[in-house]
């Protein structure tokens, strides 16, 4: 298996069925926002309930002084401890502490139906198109679980804001949460070089925290000089090819050959597999992604073909500095 990346790097690019459509020329492809959040399909079920202790964001008194904390811990730390922390697969959140009430709060953004459902679809009997259980949303609740964040992660004070700034941030969170509804796992780049073209950007927990920090900076928050690193899961490919949406590919007038190939690509990623199915699927994934340089990406409710190239996939944990505030009248 260790030789496969070397063999694949020398192999010719694979081909895929179906005509090429007009190429997308704006990179990265802008993340699409929506007018409202649709109701989740009853078919989509979460193993762990989304935001079980969630509450409305409170209105703070304008004279309140609120400490803001950077929170980070390994993904699924509650179940696996620091296991994924060794791979630097981290989850991000933000904490708040009111000086007037002494109460503290946690705010995070994550998948409604767990990461697997946001990354790969279900292939349901009787349905031609792959079925996606893909939504992410903000969760706000009272309290900060110090042990959860400190034991294997980070809990550090990064700035202080006023009650007025907090209330303005809350209005923005409502807008952001109602219009940015789909979770996007992958960042897709042309190469590992820092200056390489980004074809698609992810939209996950860390991006929400980065947007929140930037909003606070826009409102006048002044951040401390604290190193802040975030996890990205990156695919590497040549220039993506736009294929179409669900109707144009899987509808009555769609491309049957392309539709069948997309379904075949996603089949090894299906959930609830036996041990044998898992290893058979792994061989198929290696064949498609590494040996034949093929990946189908679903982004903004549209399908793209990625001509994959070495090193194919990489998990990075890179520094993104805290933003610089503009010192507006909303300051503490």
N, C-alpha and C positions, 0 to 999 in steps of 0.2 A: 504493500500500500504506500510506503514511503516513496517508491519510485514513480507512482502514478502522476504526480504533478510534473515531474521532469519529462515523462513520456507525453503527457498532454500538451506541454508547452511546445513540443516539436510537431504535434499532430496538426493536420489542416483543419480549418474551421468546418464545423458541421453545417448542414443546410436545413431549412425548415420549409414546410409546405405553405402555399398561399402566396398571393401577390403582395409586393411591398406597397405600402401606402405612402402618402406624403410625409417626408421626414420632419420631425420636430426640430426647430432651429434654436429655440430658447432653452438654454441650460443654466442651472437645473430647471426641470419642469416645475412650474409654480404649484405649490400645494393648493388644492381646490377647497374653498370654503362654501358653506351652504347656508340657505336662509333659515333652516330650522333642523332640529335633530329628529330623525324618524324613530318610530317605535321599534324596538327590537323584535325580531321574529321569535315566536315561542319555541321554534326548533333549537334556537341557540341557548344553551344552558351552561352556566359557569360552575366549575367544580368548587370554587370558593366564591361566596357571595360578594358582589361588588359593593364597596363602601358600606359595610354593615352598620357602622355607628355614625354615619354621616349626618351633618346638620347644616342648617343655613348659615351663611357667613354673617356674623353679627355686625351691627352698625356701632362703630366706636365713637366715643366722645372726641371732639376735635382736639382737645388739650391733652389727650392720652399720649404717652410715649411708649412705643412698641418696639421691642427688640426682635430682630429677624435672624433666624438661624438657618444655616445650610445643613441639610440632612442627607445622608447617603449611607446605604447598606447593601450587601450582596442581594441579588435577586433571589427570592424565595428563602431568605434568611430564616424566616419563622419555621421552615421545614428542614432545610439542609445546613443551617448554620453558615459557616464561612466557605463552604465548598465552592460556590460560584465566585466568591471573592478572590480565590486563587487565580481565576481566569479573568479577573477584573470585569466581570459582568455585574454591573451595579445599578441599583435603583435610586432615583433622586426624589427629594421632596423639600418643602420649605416649612419652617416653624415660626410661630409668632408668640410673643409673651407681652401681655398688657401690664403696664406698671400701675394703672389705676385699680384693676380688679385682681391682679395676680394670676389670672387665668392664662393658659397657653393653648395653642391650637396647631394642628398639622394640616397642610394642604399638599396634595399630590395629584398626579394625572396618570392613569393606567388603563389597562384593557378591561372591558366589561366581561369578556369571556375567556380570559387567559391568553398568553402570548401565542400559543400554537394556532388558535383560531384566527388571530389577527394576521398570521403570517402565511398560512396555507388554508385552502378551502375544503369543504366537504363535497364529495361526489355522491349525490343522493340518487337513489333509484328513481327512474321515471323523469329525471330532470337532465336536460342536455347540458346546461351551463353549470359550471362549478358554483357552489353555494357558499357565500362568505358570511361568517359570523364575526364581523370586524367593526367594533366601535371602541373608542377610548373616551374617557371623560374625567373631569376634575372631581376630586373627593375632598371635602373639608370636614374636619371633626375636632371636637375639643380634646385637648390633652396632647402631650408629646411623650411617647414611650422611650424614655431615656435609654433603657437597657437595649432595646431593639436597635437603636441608631448608634449607640456608643460602643457596644461590645465588639462588633466586627466592622464598624463603619465610621461615620463622621457625624458629630453634632458640634457645630462651631458658630459663634456669633459673627455675622458678616456686616450688619448695618443696623441703624435705629431710625424709625420713621414716626411720623405723627399720626394721630387718629384720622385726620383729614386725608393724608396720603393713603392710609389703609382703606378708607371708604372708597376713594377713587380707584384703587387697585381692584376692589371687590366688584365695581361696575364693569371694569375691563374683563375680569375673570368670567363674569356672566356672558358677555359677548363672545369671548374666545371659546368658551365651552359650548355655546349653542351653535357656533358656525364651523368650528374645527372638530369634526366628529369621527373621522376615520384614523385608525392607528396605522402607521407605516413603519415596519421593522427595519427595512434595509436603507442604507446609504449606498448609492451606486456611483463608482468613480472610474475614470479612465486608467488610472495606475495608482500605486502607493505613494507617488510623489506628492508633497504637500500642495504644490501648485497645479496638480492635475485637475482636469475638468470634472466637475461633479454633475452627473447626469440626473440623479434623483437624490433628494435629501430625506432623511427619516423624519418621522413625526411621532415622538414617543415621550416618555416621562422626562428625560433630561431636556428636551426641547421646550417643554412647558415651563420648567424651572428657569431656563435661560430667558424665555420670553417674560416671565414674571420679574426676574431681576432687572431686565431692561426697562420694563414698565415702571418699576420703582425708581430706577435711575432717571427716567424721563420726568418723573414727578419730583425729583430733587434729592433722592437718597444718595448718600455718599458711602461707598463700600470700603471696607478695610482691605488691606493688601494681604489677601489669603489665596494660596494656590488652590485652584478648583479644576479637577479633572473629571471627564465624563466618558462614558462608554459609547462606542459606535460599532455596529456590525456592518462591515463594508463588503459589497460585492464588486468585483473588477470586471469591466467589459469594454468592448469597443463601442462605437456609437450605437445607441439603441434604435430599434426600428418599431415605429408605431403600427399596431395591427388592427385596432378597432375596439368597440365596446361589446357588451354582452349580446346586444341585438344584431349587430353587423357580423359577428362571428358565429353565434349559436342560434340566431333566429331563423325563420323559415327561408329567408334568402341568404343565409350566411354561408360561410366557407366550411363545408363538412369535413374536408381533409384537415384543415387547420384546427377546427373544433376538436376533432378526435385526437390530434397531437397534443393540444393543450391539456385535455383530460388525461391522456396517457402520462404526460409530464408530472402532473400533480398526484397521480395515483400512489406512488411510493411514500408520499408525505401524509397519507391519511392517518387519523388517530386510531387508537385501540387495536394495535396489531399484535399478533402472536410473535414469539421470538423468531420463528422461522420467517414470517412475513417481514419482520424488521430487517433481517440480514439480506433477504432477497431484494427488498426495497433499497437497501443501502448500495447494493451492487448496481441497481438501475440508476440511482442518483449519480454515482461515480461515472457511470457510462455516459449519461446525458450531460452532466455539468462539466466534468473534467475531460473526458475523452472526446466528446463531441461538441464541447464548448457551447452548450445551449441552456438558456434559462428563460422562463416566461414570468414576467413581472406584472402584477396587477396594481395599478396606481391611479388614483383619481377615477375609479370605476372604469378604467380602460386597460387593455392588455398591450404589453410591449415585449418584443423579443430582444434579449441581451446576448450578444456574441461574446461569451465568457472568455477570459484570458487569465494567465498566471498573475498573481497567486490565488485567483478565484474568490477566496473569502478570507477576511481577516478581522479579528476583534481587536480594537485599539482603545486605549485609555489615555486620552490626550488632554492637555491643559487648554481650557478656554477661560481667559481672564474674566473677572467680574467687571461689569460695565462701569463707565464713568458717568456720574450724575451731572445734570445741568443746573443744579442749585436754584430751583424755582421757588416761588413763594410758598409751596407746600412743605418746605423743610421744617425740621423739628424746632 
